[in-house]
Amino acid sequence: MRHNNIYRKILLNREMGKKMFAVLIDPEKSNGRHFASIIAALKISPPDFVFVGGSHAVKSLNNMIEVLKEEVDTTVILFPGDASQFSEHADALLFLSLLSGRNPEYLIGQHIKSAVAIKESEVEVIPTAYLLIDGGKVSSVEFISNTRAIPRDKREIVRSTAVAGELLGMRLTYLEAGSGASQPVPGELISYIRKSISSPLIVGGGITTTEEVKTAFEAGADLVVVGNIFETELHQMTEFIKWVDSYNSRNETGSKDIPLHPDIISL
Ligand code: 1GP
């Protein structure tokens, strides 16, 4: 039986004003000894979520997720670059639709390829509106999907796109500057979108400091995703996760007047 436990957890955290943090692992860049070091770091201080995914499929995906599940007390969420990046061992899957682009393959094509296998699994599926925002350089998502990112100053386009995603029934909105972006999604844009939608908001791409995590949180991001910086500065992973914990402790005041999301009631 499929449950909506992970989405419910996201909604409840949001309701309580608790900000969430995800470490992104790109399987292609996390082989062998590096993966063992990542596991060791994650064990010290597990984040709310580990996202697993990247631009290219790797054979070891299943195995990596099995090890993560076995070794680390966290929730593993697939963040796939395409239909091939599915594993029954994950807890959940962000069923991403690249709404900022106009390539049908990433709006619905890849979804059709993987839909039946996903439905037959126990993996929780979270439909997600995925919006690529210009991060100052051509990202892998932009290049591989053959789409264009939304310019960072076109906030009305970002807003209309995010609202369309919500009206289409998508349960999360992800503002993505692209892995390794030179500039993360601007705080003003995050806050503008936050006011326009009621679904939980994920922000990622190009975040390399806890100050930037703070900017995203304060602007209204519920969940921040960081990956690239940890590929070279693995020691920073624990620092970021502990920083998020202390940020939440400092701001522990219970509900932040966020209206109860209708999904909490219906789930
Ligand atoms: C990329 O949003 C994620 O898809 C995280 O970005 O790898 O730049 O941290 P970074």
Boltz pocket constraint, residues with backbone or C-beta under 6 A from the ligand:
constraints:
  - pocket:
      binder: B
      contacts: [[A, 24], [A, 175], [A, 176], [A, 177], [A, 178], [A, 179], [A, 180], [A, 181], [A, 203], [A, 204], [A, 205], [A, 206], [A, 207], [A, 225], [A, 226], [A, 227], [A, 228], [A, 229]]
      max_distance: 6.0
